[in-house]
Structure formats: structure tokens, C-alpha cells
Amino acid sequence: MRNLIYQEKIINEKLNDLTYHLAQVENLNVKLDFCGEGEDYYIDKQIEQAYGLFNSSINELYLILINYFETQNSRELLTIFKTDLCHILDPAYNSILTLEDPDYGSIFYVSEDLNKIKKFLLPYEAFDEKVNKNIGLIYLENILSNTSCIIEELDRKPSSETIIYNSVKHVIKATFPNYMEPSEPFVKHSKCYRPDILIPSLNTAIEYKYATDENRLIKTIEEILIDVAGYSNHSIYKIFYAVFYVTPGICTEQRFRIIWDEQKFPKNWKSIYVIGK
């Protein structure tokens, strides 16, 4: 039993690592498009390294899963698994594919083999992504909702989105070690929603917004809505948070909910309203 639990722990860690490496490939490629002269060489090296880490990690996961399926006495599943994915052991193997969204000109990086592996794991409760993700989202929303308390504990005086975000990011990083800080918008055409934090393991992107009056708050919400369509088919990020930190007296949370709901955001776009002190 101990060995089984240990195997499941390692497999989940490998799955998270692969999601992170895949997101890193995408993030670095976007960064490459925005880099200054002379930076492209170093970013290309980082991209090459990210590809290498992904390929080696999926190779390791493949071997671990062979042992896991044997432990579970899943012989038929193991036979199909080997038949479908034995090419992962090929020294020239490269799992990451590049796809382009013709409607928005966005490029996504995907791994069909990683998706296949996840399907092979569907019969096993230990790898239920929905359950694990829901627990993670509960922790995340608790952190985001308590932004004001975190800032107060740090004795910061928020006057910009950067100050607010920098106050909270350490708590998020400690809770979700695979989090990322994109230096550029990860969807090229995006104008208003530029995530401060990406958490690949939760398929989640987060951005902080700061407002000192209701007009600015409403304008920001309307601007974010413009970007929604461009994120609808993203290969990694499926859940989007806009955290609005406002000075006291702008409007009640009930009033904010009415303003947000009027814009008819998709269900995977979530808002968190934080009133500062």
C-alpha cells in the first residue's frame, strides 16, 4: 500500500511538472516575440531547455506508469498503453506541438501524448484532476479574497496594482510552487487583461486591478470583457480571475456584483472584489 501511495504521489508530481514545462514553453515563446535586440539568443536557450525538461519528464512518467499499471494488475490497459505511447522512448522524440488559432493569430503549445496519458489515468481516483483542482482553487480564492489582510499584515500602503500584486505573490508562490509571472501578455492581441500570475497546475490566470473611483472600476471591467473571446480556446489556461482592489467608499460588493453580472462574462471568468483599509 505504501508503495502504491508513493507511486501515485510521484505520478501527480510528474503531471504537474509537465504542465508547468508546457506553460513555460509558451510563456518563453511569447517573451521571445517581445524581447529586445540581443536577448533572443538567451531566450532561445531557455526554450530549448524547457523542451528538454518536458521530454525527459514525460519519458520518466511513461516508465513510472508501466510499473504502476503492473502494480494495479491492469494488464490489458498496460498493453494498450505501451502500444500507443512506446514512441516516447525514442531518443529523437518531441512531444510538444504548435497550433495556431486563425481567428486571433494566437499560437498554442500542446502535447497530445500528455493528454493521452491523462485519459489512461481516468479509471484511478488518485488522478482525478477535477477533485485536485477544486481543492487548489479553494485555497487560491481564499488567498485572493484576503488580499487586504495580507497587505495590512505587511504594513504596505497600496497605491498601484504592482504594489498590491507584489504583496500577495509570495503567499501564492508558497502555496503553488509551479506558479509563473509572465513578463508579457500570453495572448498576443490582449490589450487589457494581462495576467500577473499563471498557475498551470490549476489552468488558471490571475490579474490584479486597482481602482479609486467607480467610473474607473466600470471602465476596467468593460475593457477586460474585450479580451474574453481571445482566451476561449487557450490550450492551458481555462479559468481567469480578475481581482479588483478598491479604496473604501467606492461601492458595495453587492453593487459591484450587479456591475459585473451586467457584462455577462463567461462562467470561467471570475471576479473577486476586495475593499482596502
C-alpha atoms as an extended CHARMM CRD file, in Angstrom:
* protein
*
       277  EXT
         1         1  MET       CA              0.0000000000        0.0000000000        0.0000000000  PROA      1               0.0000000000
         2         2  ARG       CA              2.8020000000        2.4070000000        0.9040000000  PROA      2               0.0000000000
         3         3  ASN       CA              4.4930000000        1.7820000000       -2.4290000000  PROA      3               0.0000000000
         4         4  LEU       CA              1.2150000000        2.4230000000       -4.2700000000  PROA      4               0.0000000000
         5         5  ILE       CA              0.6310000000        5.7300000000       -2.4720000000  PROA      5               0.0000000000
         6         6  TYR       CA              4.2120000000        6.7570000000       -3.1740000000  PROA      6               0.0000000000
         7         7  GLN       CA              3.8200000000        5.9130000000       -6.8760000000  PROA      7               0.0000000000
         8         8  GLU       CA              0.6190000000        7.9670000000       -7.0870000000  PROA      8               0.0000000000
         9         9  LYS       CA              2.3490000000       10.8880000000       -5.3910000000  PROA      9               0.0000000000
        10        10  ILE       CA              5.2500000000       10.7860000000       -7.8740000000  PROA      10              0.0000000000
        11        11  ILE       CA              2.8860000000       10.4650000000      -10.8360000000  PROA      11              0.0000000000
        12        12  ASN       CA              0.8840000000       13.5220000000       -9.7460000000  PROA      12              0.0000000000
        13        13  GLU       CA              4.1130000000       15.4730000000       -9.2710000000  PROA      13              0.0000000000
        14        14  LYS       CA              5.2680000000       14.4980000000      -12.7700000000  PROA      14              0.0000000000
        15        15  LEU       CA              1.9270000000       15.5540000000      -14.2470000000  PROA      15              0.0000000000
        16        16  ASN       CA              2.2500000000       18.9550000000      -12.5530000000  PROA      16              0.0000000000
        17        17  ASP       CA              5.8480000000       19.2810000000      -13.7700000000  PROA      17              0.0000000000
        18        18  LEU       CA              4.7890000000       18.5410000000      -17.3470000000  PROA      18              0.0000000000
        19        19  THR       CA              2.0010000000       21.1190000000      -17.1910000000  PROA      19              0.0000000000
        20        20  TYR       CA              4.5000000000       23.6610000000      -15.8850000000  PROA      20              0.0000000000
        21        21  HSD       CA              7.1240000000       22.9230000000      -18.5710000000  PROA      21              0.0000000000
        22        22  LEU       CA              4.4820000000       23.1700000000      -21.3000000000  PROA      22              0.0000000000
        23        23  ALA       CA              3.3200000000       26.5300000000      -19.9580000000  PROA      23              0.0000000000
        24        24  GLN       CA              6.9300000000       27.6880000000      -19.7330000000  PROA      24              0.0000000000
        25        25  VAL       CA              7.4860000000       26.8860000000      -23.4180000000  PROA      25              0.0000000000
        26        26  GLU       CA              4.5190000000       29.0640000000      -24.3100000000  PROA      26              0.0000000000
        27        27  ASN       CA              5.4970000000       31.8640000000      -21.9460000000  PROA      27              0.0000000000
        28        28  LEU       CA              9.0740000000       31.9770000000      -23.2670000000  PROA      28              0.0000000000
        29        29  ASN       CA              7.9440000000       31.9920000000      -26.8920000000  PROA      29              0.0000000000
        30        30  VAL       CA              5.7080000000       34.9880000000      -26.2020000000  PROA      30              0.0000000000
        31        31  LYS       CA              8.6270000000       36.6350000000      -24.3960000000  PROA      31              0.0000000000
        32        32  LEU       CA             10.7700000000       35.9870000000      -27.4810000000  PROA      32              0.0000000000
        33        33  ASP       CA              8.3220000000       37.9790000000      -29.6060000000  PROA      33              0.0000000000
        34        34  PHE       CA              8.6660000000       40.9910000000      -27.3130000000  PROA      34              0.0000000000
        35        35  CYS       CA             12.3850000000       40.7820000000      -26.4780000000  PROA      35              0.0000000000
        36        36  GLY       CA             14.9320000000       43.4430000000      -27.2640000000  PROA      36              0.0000000000
        37        37  GLU       CA             17.9060000000       43.1360000000      -29.5590000000  PROA      37              0.0000000000
        38        38  GLY       CA             20.4590000000       40.6140000000      -28.3170000000  PROA      38              0.0000000000
        39        39  GLU       CA             18.0640000000       38.9030000000      -25.8930000000  PROA      39              0.0000000000
        40        40  ASP       CA             16.7450000000       36.3580000000      -28.3810000000  PROA      40              0.0000000000
        41        41  TYR       CA             19.8110000000       34.1020000000      -28.0900000000  PROA      41              0.0000000000
        42        42  TYR       CA             19.3650000000       33.6390000000      -24.3340000000  PROA      42              0.0000000000
        43        43  ILE       CA             15.5930000000       33.1380000000      -24.6000000000  PROA      43              0.0000000000
        44        44  ASP       CA             16.0960000000       30.5500000000      -27.3500000000  PROA      44              0.0000000000
        45        45  LYS       CA             18.3990000000       28.6670000000      -24.9740000000  PROA      45              0.0000000000
        46        46  GLN       CA             15.7260000000       28.7850000000      -22.2500000000  PROA      46              0.0000000000
        47        47  ILE       CA             13.1210000000       27.4860000000      -24.7050000000  PROA      47              0.0000000000
        48        48  GLU       CA             15.4340000000       24.6520000000      -25.7110000000  PROA      48              0.0000000000
        49        49  GLN       CA             15.9250000000       23.7840000000      -22.0450000000  PROA      49              0.0000000000
        50        50  ALA       CA             12.1530000000       23.8220000000      -21.3910000000  PROA      50              0.0000000000
        51        51  TYR       CA             11.5800000000       21.4470000000      -24.3210000000  PROA      51              0.0000000000
        52        52  GLY       CA             14.2880000000       19.1610000000      -22.9520000000  PROA      52              0.0000000000
        53        53  LEU       CA             12.7770000000       19.1450000000      -19.4600000000  PROA      53              0.0000000000
        54        54  PHE       CA              9.3470000000       18.3350000000      -20.8560000000  PROA      54              0.0000000000
        55        55  ASN       CA             10.6090000000       15.4560000000      -22.9850000000  PROA      55              0.0000000000
        56        56  SER       CA             12.6970000000       13.9450000000      -20.1900000000  PROA      56              0.0000000000
        57        57  SER       CA              9.8220000000       14.2850000000      -17.6980000000  PROA      57              0.0000000000
        58        58  ILE       CA              7.2730000000       12.5870000000      -19.9630000000  PROA      58              0.0000000000
        59        59  ASN       CA              9.8290000000        9.8310000000      -20.6180000000  PROA      59              0.0000000000
        60        60  GLU       CA             10.2030000000        9.2840000000      -16.8670000000  PROA      60              0.0000000000
        61        61  LEU       CA              6.4250000000        9.3600000000      -16.3820000000  PROA      61              0.0000000000
        62        62  TYR       CA              5.9540000000        6.7390000000      -19.1000000000  PROA      62              0.0000000000
        63        63  LEU       CA              8.3230000000        4.3280000000      -17.3040000000  PROA      63              0.0000000000
        64        64  ILE       CA              6.7490000000        5.0110000000      -13.9050000000  PROA      64              0.0000000000
        65        65  LEU       CA              3.2820000000        4.3230000000      -15.3130000000  PROA      65              0.0000000000
        66        66  ILE       CA              4.3460000000        0.9710000000      -16.7230000000  PROA      66              0.0000000000
        67        67  ASN       CA              5.3010000000       -0.0380000000      -13.2080000000  PROA      67              0.0000000000
        68        68  TYR       CA              2.1090000000        1.4800000000      -11.7840000000  PROA      68              0.0000000000
        69        69  PHE       CA             -0.1970000000       -0.4010000000      -14.1770000000  PROA      69              0.0000000000
        70        70  GLU       CA              1.6790000000       -3.6160000000      -13.3750000000  PROA      70              0.0000000000
        71        71  THR       CA              1.1980000000       -2.9570000000       -9.6660000000  PROA      71              0.0000000000
        72        72  GLN       CA             -2.5270000000       -2.4620000000      -10.3180000000  PROA      72              0.0000000000
        73        73  ASN       CA             -2.6070000000       -5.6920000000      -12.3430000000  PROA      73              0.0000000000
        74        74  SER       CA             -4.0990000000       -3.7190000000      -15.2500000000  PROA      74              0.0000000000
        75        75  ARG       CA             -2.6220000000       -5.9400000000      -17.9420000000  PROA      75              0.0000000000
        76        76  GLU       CA             -4.9250000000       -5.0510000000      -20.8150000000  PROA      76              0.0000000000
        77        77  LEU       CA             -4.5870000000       -1.3400000000      -20.1100000000  PROA      77              0.0000000000
        78        78  LEU       CA             -0.8060000000       -1.7110000000      -19.9070000000  PROA      78              0.0000000000
        79        79  THR       CA             -0.6880000000       -3.4430000000      -23.3070000000  PROA      79              0.0000000000
        80        80  ILE       CA             -2.6830000000       -0.6460000000      -24.9560000000  PROA      80              0.0000000000
        81        81  PHE       CA             -0.6050000000        1.9770000000      -23.1210000000  PROA      81              0.0000000000
        82        82  LYS       CA              2.6580000000        0.5460000000      -24.4440000000  PROA      82              0.0000000000
        83        83  THR       CA              1.2840000000        0.2050000000      -27.9640000000  PROA      83              0.0000000000
        84        84  ASP       CA              0.0280000000        3.7890000000      -28.0940000000  PROA      84              0.0000000000
        85        85  LEU       CA              2.9130000000        5.5350000000      -26.3670000000  PROA      85              0.0000000000
        86        86  CYS       CA              6.0880000000        3.4670000000      -26.7670000000  PROA      86              0.0000000000
        87        87  HSD       CA              7.4430000000        6.1650000000      -29.1430000000  PROA      87              0.0000000000
        88        88  ILE       CA              8.0410000000        8.3300000000      -26.0660000000  PROA      88              0.0000000000
        89        89  LEU       CA             11.2620000000        6.3500000000      -25.5120000000  PROA      89              0.0000000000
        90        90  ASP       CA             12.5960000000        7.3150000000      -28.9610000000  PROA      90              0.0000000000
        91        91  PRO       CA             15.7620000000        9.4630000000      -28.4650000000  PROA      91              0.0000000000
        92        92  ALA       CA             14.5230000000       11.8530000000      -31.1790000000  PROA      92              0.0000000000
        93        93  TYR       CA             11.0930000000       12.1810000000      -29.5640000000  PROA      93              0.0000000000
        94        94  ASN       CA              9.4940000000       15.6370000000      -29.2290000000  PROA      94              0.0000000000
        95        95  SER       CA              6.0580000000       15.7430000000      -27.6320000000  PROA      95              0.0000000000
        96        96  ILE       CA              5.1640000000       19.4280000000      -27.9530000000  PROA      96              0.0000000000
        97        97  LEU       CA              3.1570000000       20.5280000000      -30.9860000000  PROA      97              0.0000000000
        98        98  THR       CA              2.4880000000       24.0720000000      -32.1500000000  PROA      98              0.0000000000
        99        99  LEU       CA             -1.0700000000       25.0950000000      -33.0330000000  PROA      99              0.0000000000
       100       100  GLU       CA             -2.3230000000       28.4350000000      -34.3220000000  PROA      100             0.0000000000
       101       101  ASP       CA             -5.7380000000       29.9930000000      -33.7680000000  PROA      101             0.0000000000
       102       102  PRO       CA             -6.5220000000       31.5280000000      -37.1850000000  PROA      102             0.0000000000
       103       103  ASP       CA             -9.2160000000       33.8090000000      -35.7690000000  PROA      103             0.0000000000
       104       104  TYR       CA             -6.9300000000       35.6060000000      -33.3170000000  PROA      104             0.0000000000
       105       105  GLY       CA             -3.4430000000       34.7860000000      -34.5530000000  PROA      105             0.0000000000
       106       106  SER       CA             -2.5210000000       33.2330000000      -31.2050000000  PROA      106             0.0000000000
       107       107  ILE       CA             -0.1050000000       30.2980000000      -31.0430000000  PROA      107             0.0000000000
       108       108  PHE       CA             -0.6120000000       27.4990000000      -28.5250000000  PROA      108             0.0000000000
       109       109  TYR       CA              1.7220000000       24.7010000000      -27.4680000000  PROA      109             0.0000000000
       110       110  VAL       CA              0.1290000000       21.3280000000      -26.7660000000  PROA      110             0.0000000000
       111       111  SER       CA              1.1140000000       17.7410000000      -26.0860000000  PROA      111             0.0000000000
       112       112  GLU       CA             -1.2270000000       15.1010000000      -27.4610000000  PROA      112             0.0000000000
       113       113  ASP       CA              0.7390000000       12.4040000000      -25.6390000000  PROA      113             0.0000000000
       114       114  LEU       CA              0.2460000000       14.1160000000      -22.2800000000  PROA      114             0.0000000000
       115       115  ASN       CA             -3.4840000000       14.2740000000      -22.9970000000  PROA      115             0.0000000000
       116       116  LYS       CA             -3.4410000000       10.5570000000      -23.8720000000  PROA      116             0.0000000000
       117       117  ILE       CA             -1.6630000000        9.7360000000      -20.6170000000  PROA      117             0.0000000000
       118       118  LYS       CA             -4.3300000000       11.5930000000      -18.6560000000  PROA      118             0.0000000000
       119       119  LYS       CA             -7.0110000000        9.5210000000      -20.3690000000  PROA      119             0.0000000000
       120       120  PHE       CA             -5.2460000000        6.3100000000      -19.3440000000  PROA      120             0.0000000000
       121       121  LEU       CA             -5.3810000000        7.5580000000      -15.7430000000  PROA      121             0.0000000000
       122       122  LEU       CA             -9.1100000000        8.3060000000      -15.7550000000  PROA      122             0.0000000000
       123       123  PRO       CA            -10.0540000000        4.9970000000      -14.0290000000  PROA      123             0.0000000000
       124       124  TYR       CA             -7.9420000000        5.8820000000      -10.9670000000  PROA      124             0.0000000000
       125       125  GLU       CA             -9.3190000000        8.1550000000       -8.2580000000  PROA      125             0.0000000000
       126       126  ALA       CA             -5.8460000000        9.3580000000       -7.2200000000  PROA      126             0.0000000000
       127       127  PHE       CA             -5.5370000000       11.2640000000      -10.5000000000  PROA      127             0.0000000000
       128       128  ASP       CA             -8.9610000000       12.8770000000      -10.5420000000  PROA      128             0.0000000000
       129       129  GLU       CA             -7.9790000000       16.3040000000      -11.8680000000  PROA      129             0.0000000000
       130       130  LYS       CA            -11.3300000000       17.8530000000      -11.0530000000  PROA      130             0.0000000000
       131       131  VAL       CA            -11.1350000000       16.9780000000       -7.3490000000  PROA      131             0.0000000000
       132       132  ASN       CA             -7.4910000000       18.0500000000       -7.0030000000  PROA      132             0.0000000000
       133       133  LYS       CA             -8.0940000000       21.2510000000       -8.9320000000  PROA      133             0.0000000000
       134       134  ASN       CA            -11.1890000000       22.2000000000       -6.9440000000  PROA      134             0.0000000000
       135       135  ILE       CA             -9.2260000000       21.8980000000       -3.6990000000  PROA      135             0.0000000000
       136       136  GLY       CA             -6.4820000000       24.1020000000       -5.1570000000  PROA      136             0.0000000000
       137       137  LEU       CA             -8.9960000000       26.7060000000       -6.3240000000  PROA      137             0.0000000000
       138       138  ILE       CA            -10.4920000000       26.8850000000       -2.8400000000  PROA      138             0.0000000000
       139       139  TYR       CA             -7.0430000000       27.7020000000       -1.4230000000  PROA      139             0.0000000000
       140       140  LEU       CA             -6.3920000000       30.2070000000       -4.2040000000  PROA      140             0.0000000000
       141       141  GLU       CA             -9.6850000000       32.0540000000       -3.8170000000  PROA      141             0.0000000000
       142       142  ASN       CA             -9.1230000000       32.2420000000       -0.0720000000  PROA      142             0.0000000000
       143       143  ILE       CA             -5.7490000000       33.9390000000       -0.6560000000  PROA      143             0.0000000000
       144       144  LEU       CA             -7.1320000000       36.3530000000       -3.2550000000  PROA      144             0.0000000000
       145       145  SER       CA            -10.1310000000       37.2560000000       -1.0960000000  PROA      145             0.0000000000
       146       146  ASN       CA             -7.7970000000       38.0480000000        1.8030000000  PROA      146             0.0000000000
       147       147  THR       CA             -5.5750000000       40.4030000000       -0.2040000000  PROA      147             0.0000000000
       148       148  SER       CA             -6.4200000000       43.3150000000        2.0820000000  PROA      148             0.0000000000
       149       149  CYS       CA             -5.4670000000       41.3330000000        5.2100000000  PROA      149             0.0000000000
       150       150  ILE       CA             -2.1440000000       40.2600000000        3.6640000000  PROA      150             0.0000000000
       151       151  ILE       CA             -1.2980000000       43.8440000000        2.7330000000  PROA      151             0.0000000000
       152       152  GLU       CA             -2.2180000000       45.0550000000        6.2120000000  PROA      152             0.0000000000
       153       153  GLU       CA             -0.0210000000       42.3970000000        7.8340000000  PROA      153             0.0000000000
       154       154  LEU       CA              2.9080000000       43.5450000000        5.6810000000  PROA      154             0.0000000000
       155       155  ASP       CA              2.1960000000       47.1850000000        6.5960000000  PROA      155             0.0000000000
       156       156  ARG       CA              2.0800000000       48.1980000000        2.9180000000  PROA      156             0.0000000000
       157       157  LYS       CA              0.2700000000       51.2460000000        1.5510000000  PROA      157             0.0000000000
       158       158  PRO       CA             -1.2340000000       50.1890000000       -1.7790000000  PROA      158             0.0000000000
       159       159  SER       CA             -1.3110000000       52.8790000000       -4.4460000000  PROA      159             0.0000000000
       160       160  SER       CA             -0.9120000000       50.7490000000       -7.5830000000  PROA      160             0.0000000000
       161       161  GLU       CA             -1.5870000000       47.2920000000       -8.9700000000  PROA      161             0.0000000000
       162       162  THR       CA              2.1250000000       46.4610000000       -8.7800000000  PROA      162             0.0000000000
       163       163  ILE       CA              2.3290000000       47.1330000000       -5.0400000000  PROA      163             0.0000000000
       164       164  ILE       CA             -0.7880000000       45.0680000000       -4.4010000000  PROA      164             0.0000000000
       165       165  TYR       CA              0.3720000000       42.1570000000       -6.5300000000  PROA      165             0.0000000000
       166       166  ASN       CA              3.9090000000       42.1300000000       -5.1010000000  PROA      166             0.0000000000
       167       167  SER       CA              2.4580000000       41.9690000000       -1.5900000000  PROA      167             0.0000000000
       168       168  VAL       CA              0.4200000000       38.8610000000       -2.3180000000  PROA      168             0.0000000000
       169       169  LYS       CA              2.5900000000       36.9190000000       -4.7760000000  PROA      169             0.0000000000
       170       170  HSD       CA              4.8380000000       35.4400000000       -2.0650000000  PROA      170             0.0000000000
       171       171  VAL       CA              1.8480000000       33.7830000000       -0.3860000000  PROA      171             0.0000000000
       172       172  ILE       CA              0.6750000000       32.3910000000       -3.7290000000  PROA      172             0.0000000000
       173       173  LYS       CA              4.1810000000       31.1890000000       -4.5960000000  PROA      173             0.0000000000
       174       174  ALA       CA              4.4770000000       29.3540000000       -1.2700000000  PROA      174             0.0000000000
       175       175  THR       CA              1.1180000000       27.6550000000       -1.8560000000  PROA      175             0.0000000000
       176       176  PHE       CA              1.5570000000       26.8830000000       -5.5650000000  PROA      176             0.0000000000
       177       177  PRO       CA              5.2680000000       26.3270000000       -6.3150000000  PROA      177             0.0000000000
       178       178  ASN       CA              4.6780000000       25.9850000000      -10.0750000000  PROA      178             0.0000000000
       179       179  TYR       CA              3.2620000000       29.4860000000      -10.4230000000  PROA      179             0.0000000000
       180       180  MET       CA              4.6570000000       31.7560000000      -13.1370000000  PROA      180             0.0000000000
       181       181  GLU       CA              4.9940000000       35.5170000000      -13.5970000000  PROA      181             0.0000000000
       182       182  PRO       CA              4.5930000000       36.3540000000      -17.3070000000  PROA      182             0.0000000000
       183       183  SER       CA              6.5720000000       39.3600000000      -18.4700000000  PROA      183             0.0000000000
       184       184  GLU       CA              4.2380000000       39.8290000000      -21.4360000000  PROA      184             0.0000000000
       185       185  PRO       CA              0.5830000000       39.0640000000      -22.1940000000  PROA      185             0.0000000000
       186       186  PHE       CA              0.3980000000       35.3820000000      -23.0340000000  PROA      186             0.0000000000
       187       187  VAL       CA             -2.1810000000       36.0730000000      -25.7460000000  PROA      187             0.0000000000
       188       188  LYS       CA             -0.5570000000       38.4470000000      -28.2130000000  PROA      188             0.0000000000
       189       189  HSD       CA             -3.5360000000       40.5780000000      -29.0950000000  PROA      189             0.0000000000
       190       190  SER       CA             -4.5830000000       41.0960000000      -25.4600000000  PROA      190             0.0000000000
       191       191  LYS       CA             -4.8570000000       44.7480000000      -24.5260000000  PROA      191             0.0000000000
       192       192  CYS       CA             -6.4800000000       44.8750000000      -21.1160000000  PROA      192             0.0000000000
       193       193  TYR       CA             -6.2320000000       41.5060000000      -19.3640000000  PROA      193             0.0000000000
       194       194  ARG       CA             -2.5430000000       40.8250000000      -18.7870000000  PROA      194             0.0000000000
       195       195  PRO       CA             -2.1440000000       38.2180000000      -16.0680000000  PROA      195             0.0000000000
       196       196  ASP       CA              0.2000000000       38.8840000000      -13.1800000000  PROA      196             0.0000000000
       197       197  ILE       CA              0.1990000000       35.2200000000      -12.1800000000  PROA      197             0.0000000000
       198       198  LEU       CA             -0.1700000000       31.9740000000      -14.0960000000  PROA      198             0.0000000000
       199       199  ILE       CA             -0.7670000000       28.6980000000      -12.2450000000  PROA      199             0.0000000000
       200       200  PRO       CA             -0.5260000000       25.9110000000      -14.8580000000  PROA      200             0.0000000000
       201       201  SER       CA             -1.4890000000       23.1190000000      -12.4430000000  PROA      201             0.0000000000
       202       202  LEU       CA             -4.8500000000       24.8450000000      -11.8910000000  PROA      202             0.0000000000
       203       203  ASN       CA             -5.1370000000       26.0190000000      -15.5240000000  PROA      203             0.0000000000
       204       204  THR       CA             -5.5810000000       29.4640000000      -14.0120000000  PROA      204             0.0000000000
       205       205  ALA       CA             -4.5570000000       33.0350000000      -14.8300000000  PROA      205             0.0000000000
       206       206  ILE       CA             -4.8760000000       35.9450000000      -12.3720000000  PROA      206             0.0000000000
       207       207  GLU       CA             -4.6430000000       39.6890000000      -12.7030000000  PROA      207             0.0000000000
       208       208  TYR       CA             -4.9760000000       42.4240000000      -10.1130000000  PROA      208             0.0000000000
       209       209  LYS       CA             -6.8020000000       45.6650000000      -10.8710000000  PROA      209             0.0000000000
       210       210  TYR       CA             -6.7400000000       48.8240000000       -8.7430000000  PROA      210             0.0000000000
       211       211  ALA       CA             -9.4450000000       51.4900000000       -8.7390000000  PROA      211             0.0000000000
       212       212  THR       CA            -10.0540000000       54.6270000000       -6.7110000000  PROA      212             0.0000000000
       213       213  ASP       CA            -13.4660000000       55.5640000000       -8.1490000000  PROA      213             0.0000000000
       214       214  GLU       CA            -16.4920000000       53.7890000000       -9.5960000000  PROA      214             0.0000000000
       215       215  ASN       CA            -16.0580000000       55.1550000000      -13.1240000000  PROA      215             0.0000000000
       216       216  ARG       CA            -12.5580000000       53.6980000000      -13.3340000000  PROA      216             0.0000000000
       217       217  LEU       CA            -13.8180000000       50.4080000000      -11.9170000000  PROA      217             0.0000000000
       218       218  ILE       CA            -16.5800000000       50.1440000000      -14.5270000000  PROA      218             0.0000000000
       219       219  LYS       CA            -14.2350000000       51.1020000000      -17.3600000000  PROA      219             0.0000000000
       220       220  THR       CA            -11.7350000000       48.4210000000      -16.3130000000  PROA      220             0.0000000000
       221       221  ILE       CA            -14.4330000000       45.7400000000      -16.2610000000  PROA      221             0.0000000000
       222       222  GLU       CA            -15.6350000000       46.7730000000      -19.7290000000  PROA      222             0.0000000000
       223       223  GLU       CA            -12.0720000000       46.7240000000      -21.0770000000  PROA      223             0.0000000000
       224       224  ILE       CA            -11.4010000000       43.2190000000      -19.7490000000  PROA      224             0.0000000000
       225       225  LEU       CA            -14.5480000000       41.9710000000      -21.4700000000  PROA      225             0.0000000000
       226       226  ILE       CA            -12.9770000000       42.8990000000      -24.8210000000  PROA      226             0.0000000000
       227       227  ASP       CA            -10.2610000000       40.2770000000      -24.2950000000  PROA      227             0.0000000000
       228       228  VAL       CA            -12.5420000000       37.4030000000      -23.2780000000  PROA      228             0.0000000000
       229       229  ALA       CA            -13.0130000000       35.8660000000      -26.7390000000  PROA      229             0.0000000000
       230       230  GLY       CA             -9.2850000000       35.5790000000      -27.3450000000  PROA      230             0.0000000000
       231       231  TYR       CA             -8.8390000000       33.3250000000      -24.3260000000  PROA      231             0.0000000000
       232       232  SER       CA            -11.7600000000       30.9940000000      -25.0100000000  PROA      232             0.0000000000
       233       233  ASN       CA             -9.6990000000       28.2800000000      -26.7330000000  PROA      233             0.0000000000
       234       234  HSD       CA             -6.4580000000       28.5450000000      -24.7950000000  PROA      234             0.0000000000
       235       235  SER       CA             -4.7200000000       25.1850000000      -24.5340000000  PROA      235             0.0000000000
       236       236  ILE       CA             -3.6060000000       25.5690000000      -20.9000000000  PROA      236             0.0000000000
       237       237  TYR       CA             -5.4950000000       28.3540000000      -19.1410000000  PROA      237             0.0000000000
       238       238  LYS       CA             -9.2120000000       27.7600000000      -18.6940000000  PROA      238             0.0000000000
       239       239  ILE       CA            -10.0310000000       29.7590000000      -15.5490000000  PROA      239             0.0000000000
       240       240  PHE       CA             -9.4640000000       33.5130000000      -15.2800000000  PROA      240             0.0000000000
       241       241  TYR       CA             -9.5500000000       35.7080000000      -12.2010000000  PROA      241             0.0000000000
       242       242  ALA       CA             -9.7810000000       39.4810000000      -12.1180000000  PROA      242             0.0000000000
       243       243  VAL       CA             -9.1060000000       40.6980000000       -8.5860000000  PROA      243             0.0000000000
       244       244  PHE       CA            -10.3290000000       44.2500000000       -8.0230000000  PROA      244             0.0000000000
       245       245  TYR       CA             -8.7050000000       46.0510000000       -5.1060000000  PROA      245             0.0000000000
       246       246  VAL       CA            -10.5090000000       49.3210000000       -4.4000000000  PROA      246             0.0000000000
       247       247  THR       CA            -10.2700000000       52.1090000000       -1.8780000000  PROA      247             0.0000000000
       248       248  PRO       CA            -13.0860000000       52.2950000000        0.7110000000  PROA      248             0.0000000000
       249       249  GLY       CA            -16.3330000000       54.0100000000       -0.2230000000  PROA      249             0.0000000000
       250       250  ILE       CA            -16.3380000000       53.3460000000       -3.9880000000  PROA      250             0.0000000000
       251       251  CYS       CA            -19.2480000000       50.9090000000       -3.9680000000  PROA      251             0.0000000000
       252       252  THR       CA            -20.5430000000       47.9580000000       -2.0050000000  PROA      252             0.0000000000
       253       253  GLU       CA            -19.8020000000       44.3990000000       -3.0080000000  PROA      253             0.0000000000
       254       254  GLN       CA            -23.4850000000       43.9950000000       -3.8990000000  PROA      254             0.0000000000
       255       255  ARG       CA            -23.2380000000       46.9470000000       -6.2970000000  PROA      255             0.0000000000
       256       256  PHE       CA            -20.0400000000       45.5100000000       -7.7850000000  PROA      256             0.0000000000
       257       257  ARG       CA            -21.7600000000       42.1620000000       -8.4190000000  PROA      257             0.0000000000
       258       258  ILE       CA            -24.5410000000       43.9320000000      -10.3220000000  PROA      258             0.0000000000
       259       259  ILE       CA            -21.9760000000       45.7870000000      -12.4750000000  PROA      259             0.0000000000
       260       260  TRP       CA            -20.0080000000       42.5840000000      -13.1620000000  PROA      260             0.0000000000
       261       261  ASP       CA            -23.0840000000       40.4660000000      -13.9340000000  PROA      261             0.0000000000
       262       262  GLU       CA            -24.4080000000       43.0780000000      -16.3800000000  PROA      262             0.0000000000
       263       263  GLN       CA            -21.3810000000       42.4100000000      -18.6120000000  PROA      263             0.0000000000
       264       264  LYS       CA            -22.3280000000       38.7150000000      -18.9180000000  PROA      264             0.0000000000
       265       265  PHE       CA            -18.8290000000       37.2660000000      -18.5800000000  PROA      265             0.0000000000
       266       266  PRO       CA            -18.4450000000       33.5360000000      -19.3470000000  PROA      266             0.0000000000
       267       267  LYS       CA            -18.6290000000       31.2290000000      -16.3160000000  PROA      267             0.0000000000
       268       268  ASN       CA            -14.8890000000       30.5640000000      -16.3710000000  PROA      268             0.0000000000
       269       269  TRP       CA            -14.1830000000       34.2740000000      -15.7700000000  PROA      269             0.0000000000
       270       270  LYS       CA            -14.3580000000       35.0300000000      -12.0820000000  PROA      270             0.0000000000
       271       271  SER       CA            -14.1300000000       38.2950000000      -10.2010000000  PROA      271             0.0000000000
       272       272  ILE       CA            -13.0230000000       38.9280000000       -6.6410000000  PROA      272             0.0000000000
       273       273  TYR       CA            -13.8340000000       42.2760000000       -5.0530000000  PROA      273             0.0000000000
       274       274  VAL       CA            -11.5480000000       43.4510000000       -2.2590000000  PROA      274             0.0000000000
       275       275  ILE       CA            -12.1500000000       46.6500000000       -0.3130000000  PROA      275             0.0000000000
       276       276  GLY       CA             -8.9240000000       48.0730000000        1.0970000000  PROA      276             0.0000000000
       277       277  LYS       CA             -8.4940000000       49.6140000000        4.5100000000  PROA      277             0.0000000000
